[in-house]
Structures are given as structure tokens and as C-alpha cells.
Amino acid sequence: MSSTLPTFDEMRSNAFAMLGDVEDELRSDWRDGAGPNREQAEALRQARQAIAQAKEALDRAGR
């Protein structure tokens, strides 16, 4: 059973890729008039910052 479990490096790589997918989604354009309000835009900025920090931490974990 343990041979079917991913290695740490595989898990780290997968998580890094998923965070990249989230970044791409959050960068997507939206329909005119359907964009975030001021509070949502701030939360979006914070989310993007947290994703960048998580990717940096995963990068450090791979060293």
C-alpha cells in the first residue's frame, strides 16, 4: 500500500501546480460590470499574496 502513496516531492510539486492553477483562475477576466467591489478586490489581493507566500514556502521545502 505504501508504494501507491506519493513521495513528499510529488506532493509538493502537485500542490505547487494547484496553486498555479488558482493563480491563473484569479487572474481571469470577468464580464463587464461583474468585477469585484472594493472589499472583494482587497480580499483578492490578499489571496494572491497568500498564494505567492505558499508557493515560496513550498519552494523552500524542496531545498
N, C-alpha and C positions, 0 to 999 in steps of 0.2 A: 504494500500500500504506500509506503513512504516514497517509493520510486516514482509514483504518479504525482507527488506533490512538487510544486515548483521550487526552484532554488531561490535564495534571497535575491540574487542578481536578476533572475527572471521576474520576480515580484516587483522589484524596484523599477526595472525597465518598463513593465506593464503599467505601473502606477504613473510613471513619468509620461508615458504616451497618453494615458487617460487624461492627465492634467492638460496636456497639449490639446486634446480634443475639446476640453472645456474652454480653454483659452480661445480656440477657434470659434466655438459657438457664441461666446460672449462678445467676440469681435464682429459677429454677423450684423449686417444691416437689418433695419426693421422698416416696416411700412411707414409712409409719411403720416405723421400725426399719431403714431403708435409708439413713439420713443419714450424713454424713461422720464419721469418728472425729476425735480431737483434731488429729492431724497433718494429715489431709486438710482439716479446717476452716481450719487456719492457711495451708495452701497455697492454698486457695480465696480466703481473704482477700488473700493476696499477689497472686494472679492478678487479682482485681478491682481492686486498687490499680494493677497494671501496665497494665491496660486503661484505667483513668482517666488515667494518665500518657500513654499512647499517644494517647488522644483529645485531650488538651491539646496535645501536640506537633503533631498534625495540624491542630488549630485554629490554632496559631501559624504553621504552614507556609502557611496560607491567607491570611495577612495581607499 
